[in-house]
Amino acid sequence: MEKQFYDYLVAHGKKEYTASGRKSTVYSYYNRINKICERESMTWEQLAENIESILLKYDVGGAEEAYGMSSSKTPINALRSFADFVSER
């Protein structure tokens, strides 16, 4: 599932590298999903099954809002992209 998500991000126009060659959005989102899985003690598959409740938890008003909004909202944006990926599967 991890590779499929990575490929999904690329196919949907997210950048792998910046103009200067640094890792970009694809890597950030992929890594954030890994971190959220660790935080929640879940596999990627379990996260996919519970994505709606996890989204609420990390979004505005949720118990993990501070983490979800950190790093220019990368965690919540990664979760939203993951939710889109799951819904298209």
SVG drawing of the C-alpha trace seen along z (x, -y; Angstrom):
<svg xmlns="http://www.w3.org/2000/svg" viewBox="-15 -27 35 30">
<polyline fill="none" stroke="black" stroke-width="0.4" points="0.0,0.0 2.9,-2.4 4.3,-2.2 0.8,-2.6 0.3,-5.8 3.6,-7.1 2.7,-6.5 -0.7,-8.0 0.8,-11.2 3.1,-11.4 0.3,-10.6 -1.8,-13.4 0.8,-16.1 2.7,-16.2 6.4,-16.9 9.1,-14.4 11.9,-17.0 12.2,-20.7 14.0,-22.7 17.1,-22.5 16.9,-18.7 15.7,-18.5 13.0,-16.0 9.5,-17.6 5.8,-17.0 5.7,-13.3 8.4,-12.4 6.9,-14.7 3.4,-13.2 4.7,-9.6 6.9,-10.1 4.1,-11.8 1.8,-8.9 4.5,-6.6 4.8,-8.8 1.0,-8.9 0.9,-5.1 3.6,-4.9 1.8,-7.4 -1.4,-5.4 0.2,-2.0 -1.4,-1.1 -0.4,0.4 -1.1,-1.5 -4.0,0.9 -5.4,0.2 -5.1,-3.5 -6.9,-3.1 -9.8,-1.3 -10.0,-4.1 -9.1,-7.1 -12.3,-9.1 -11.9,-9.0 -8.1,-9.6 -8.8,-12.7 -11.1,-14.1 -8.5,-13.4 -5.8,-15.4 -8.0,-18.2 -9.2,-21.4 -10.9,-20.6 -9.5,-17.1 -7.4,-15.7 -4.2,-15.8 -4.9,-19.1 -1.5,-20.6 0.3,-17.8 -2.0,-17.9 -1.4,-21.6 2.4,-21.5 5.0,-22.0 2.7,-24.1 -0.2,-21.6 1.8,-18.8 0.3,-16.0 -3.3,-16.9 -2.7,-17.5 -1.0,-14.1 -3.9,-12.5 -6.3,-14.2 -4.3,-13.0 -4.3,-9.5 -8.1,-9.7 -8.5,-10.6 -6.2,-7.7 -8.2,-5.3 -11.5,-6.5 -10.2,-6.0 -9.1,-2.4"/>
</svg>
